Amino acid sequence: MGRALVLLIFLALPTWAQSIGCDATDLRYDFGASGPFLQEVVGGMPYPVANLAAYLDLLSQTLPRRFLPTSAGGGLGRYVECTAVAPSRSGGGGTVCGAGRDWCLRVTNVTGALPVDWTGRLYAMVQLLSCSGTCTVHVPGFALLSSLPDNRGLLSLSPGTTATFRVYLLLELSPEDTFTTLPATGSLTLTYGYQRN
């Protein structure tokens, strides 16, 4: 019952992606953090914040739960807020994300490891705050990051468009999960970028 879990998700940008800037450098999921049980509403649904109280509550449940991060380093909330300017030339090549002349802004790389397999546990949602041209959000509700269209495509932007958006990431844990080391720790690095398909 005293299991503690600390997870770090680092969000990096390649040096060539000068047109994407995000406020947070990492999302921290700390299931050993002190404090009361907290919930925040995202997309109209309440989600618990990762801390010890939330983890102990999970152990009393029978179904998995999805958790917001404990904190976002450098950010203003439990999310990553980004401003992106799409290249002015045509993109295209995607079937959903980056279709036609649009550019697909996607998670281009994921490295690292967690105590649970992130491909079946990490859920993403994008909230669009502003758009100067044409923007299409492909994850308006939470969906598995590994299953997003066109190789983890988050949103499509028409050439030259400036968009400000938030990326929320939920980590799902089950009360049946066991960890070989206590406290269990892990980290993921997510890289964002534009790509033609």
C-alpha positions as CSV (number, residue, x, y, z in Angstrom):
1,M,0.0,0.0,0.0
2,G,3.0,2.3,0.4
3,R,3.9,2.2,-3.2
4,A,5.0,5.5,-4.6
5,L,5.3,6.4,-8.3
6,V,7.2,9.3,-9.8
7,L,7.0,9.9,-13.5
8,L,8.7,12.6,-15.6
9,I,7.7,13.4,-19.1
10,F,10.0,15.8,-20.8
11,L,8.9,17.8,-23.9
12,A,11.7,18.7,-26.2
13,L,11.8,20.6,-29.5
14,P,14.3,19.9,-32.3
15,T,16.6,22.8,-33.1
16,W,15.2,23.0,-36.7
17,A,11.6,23.5,-35.5
18,Q,12.0,27.2,-34.9
19,S,8.3,27.8,-35.5
20,I,7.1,25.9,-32.4
21,G,7.5,27.2,-28.8
22,C,6.1,25.7,-25.7
23,D,6.0,27.0,-22.1
24,A,6.5,23.8,-20.1
25,T,9.7,21.8,-20.2
26,D,8.4,18.7,-18.5
27,L,5.3,17.1,-17.0
28,R,5.8,15.5,-13.6
29,Y,3.6,12.7,-12.4
30,D,4.5,12.2,-8.7
31,F,2.3,9.7,-7.0
32,G,4.3,10.2,-3.8
33,A,3.6,13.9,-3.5
34,S,1.8,15.1,-0.4
35,G,-1.4,17.0,-0.4
36,P,-5.1,16.4,-0.5
37,F,-7.0,14.5,-3.2
38,L,-7.5,17.0,-6.1
39,Q,-9.5,17.0,-9.3
40,E,-9.5,19.4,-12.2
41,V,-12.0,19.5,-15.1
42,V,-10.6,19.1,-18.6
43,G,-12.9,18.8,-21.6
44,G,-15.9,18.8,-19.3
45,M,-14.7,15.8,-17.2
46,P,-13.0,15.8,-13.8
47,Y,-9.6,14.0,-13.6
48,P,-7.6,13.4,-10.4
49,V,-4.2,15.1,-10.1
50,A,-1.3,12.7,-9.5
51,N,-0.3,12.6,-5.9
52,L,-0.2,10.2,-3.0
53,A,-3.8,10.8,-2.0
54,A,-4.9,10.0,-5.5
55,Y,-2.8,6.9,-5.7
56,L,-4.1,5.5,-2.4
57,D,-7.6,6.2,-3.7
58,L,-6.8,4.3,-6.9
59,L,-5.8,1.3,-4.8
60,S,-9.3,1.2,-3.3
61,Q,-11.0,1.1,-6.7
62,T,-11.6,-1.7,-9.2
63,L,-11.2,0.1,-12.5
64,P,-8.2,2.0,-14.0
65,R,-8.1,5.8,-13.7
66,R,-6.4,8.5,-15.7
67,F,-4.3,11.2,-14.0
68,L,-3.3,14.8,-14.7
69,P,0.3,15.6,-14.0
70,T,1.3,16.9,-10.6
71,S,3.0,19.9,-12.2
72,A,4.3,21.2,-15.5
73,G,7.8,22.7,-15.2
74,G,7.8,26.2,-16.5
75,G,4.1,26.2,-17.4
76,L,1.0,27.8,-16.0
77,G,-1.1,24.8,-15.5
78,R,-1.2,21.0,-15.8
79,Y,-0.7,21.1,-19.5
80,V,1.8,22.3,-22.2
81,E,0.8,25.5,-24.0
82,C,2.4,26.1,-27.4
83,T,2.4,28.7,-30.1
84,A,3.2,27.3,-33.6
85,V,3.7,29.0,-36.9
86,A,3.4,26.7,-39.9
87,P,5.8,26.9,-42.8
88,S,4.5,29.2,-45.6
89,R,5.1,26.6,-48.3
90,S,2.7,23.7,-48.9
91,G,2.6,20.6,-46.7
92,G,0.3,17.8,-47.4
93,G,0.5,14.1,-47.9
94,G,-1.6,13.0,-44.9
95,T,-4.8,11.1,-45.0
96,V,-6.2,13.0,-42.0
97,C,-3.5,15.1,-40.4
98,G,-1.8,17.2,-43.0
99,A,-4.2,16.5,-45.8
100,G,-4.3,18.7,-48.9
101,R,-1.9,21.6,-48.5
102,D,-1.9,21.6,-44.7
103,W,0.9,20.8,-42.4
104,C,0.6,18.1,-39.8
105,L,1.9,19.1,-36.3
106,R,2.7,15.9,-34.6
107,V,4.6,14.2,-31.9
108,T,7.6,13.2,-34.0
109,N,9.5,11.1,-31.4
110,V,8.9,9.5,-28.1
111,T,11.9,8.1,-26.1
112,G,12.4,6.9,-22.6
113,A,10.5,4.4,-20.4
114,L,7.8,4.2,-17.7
115,P,7.0,1.5,-15.2
116,V,3.9,0.9,-17.4
117,D,3.8,0.7,-21.2
118,W,3.1,4.2,-22.3
119,T,1.8,3.1,-25.7
120,G,-1.4,1.8,-24.0
121,R,-1.5,4.2,-21.1
122,L,-0.8,7.8,-22.3
123,Y,-3.8,9.8,-23.5
124,A,-3.6,13.2,-25.3
125,M,-6.0,16.0,-26.0
126,V,-5.5,19.3,-27.8
127,Q,-7.4,22.5,-26.9
128,L,-7.1,25.2,-29.6
129,L,-6.9,28.7,-28.1
130,S,-6.4,30.8,-31.3
131,C,-5.8,30.3,-35.0
132,S,-4.9,32.9,-37.6
133,G,-5.7,30.7,-40.6
134,T,-7.2,27.2,-40.9
135,C,-6.7,24.8,-38.0
136,T,-8.1,21.3,-37.5
137,V,-7.7,19.6,-34.2
138,H,-7.5,15.9,-34.5
139,V,-7.8,15.1,-30.8
140,P,-10.6,17.3,-29.3
141,G,-11.2,14.6,-26.7
142,F,-8.7,12.3,-25.0
143,A,-7.3,9.5,-27.2
144,L,-4.3,7.2,-26.9
145,L,-1.2,9.1,-28.1
146,S,0.0,6.0,-29.9
147,S,-3.2,5.7,-32.0
148,L,-3.5,9.3,-33.2
149,P,-3.9,9.7,-37.0
150,D,-1.0,9.9,-39.4
151,N,1.7,8.9,-36.9
152,R,0.6,10.8,-33.8
153,G,-0.8,13.9,-35.6
154,L,-2.2,16.5,-33.2
155,L,-3.5,19.2,-35.5
156,S,-3.4,20.4,-39.1
157,L,-2.4,24.0,-40.0
158,S,-2.8,25.7,-43.3
159,P,0.5,27.2,-44.7
160,G,1.6,30.3,-42.7
161,T,-1.0,29.8,-39.9
162,T,-0.2,30.8,-36.4
163,A,-1.9,28.8,-33.7
164,T,-1.9,28.7,-29.9
165,F,-3.0,25.5,-28.2
166,R,-2.7,23.4,-25.1
167,V,-1.7,19.7,-25.0
168,Y,-3.1,17.7,-22.1
169,L,-1.6,14.3,-21.3
170,L,-3.2,11.8,-19.0
171,L,-1.5,8.8,-17.6
172,E,-3.7,5.7,-16.9
173,L,-2.9,3.4,-14.0
174,S,-4.7,0.4,-12.8
175,P,-5.1,-0.7,-9.1
176,E,-3.7,-4.1,-10.3
177,D,-0.4,-2.5,-11.5
178,T,2.7,-3.7,-9.6
179,F,6.2,-2.1,-9.6
180,T,9.5,-3.9,-9.1
181,T,11.2,-1.0,-7.4
182,L,9.7,1.5,-4.8
183,P,9.3,4.3,-5.6
184,A,8.9,3.4,-9.2
185,T,10.2,6.1,-11.6
186,G,10.3,6.7,-15.3
187,S,10.5,9.4,-18.0
188,L,9.5,10.0,-21.5
189,T,10.8,12.6,-24.0
190,L,8.2,13.9,-26.5
191,T,9.4,15.9,-29.6
192,Y,7.1,18.0,-31.6
193,G,7.5,19.1,-35.2
194,Y,5.9,19.6,-38.6
195,Q,6.2,16.8,-41.2
196,R,5.0,16.1,-44.6
197,N,3.8,12.5,-44.8
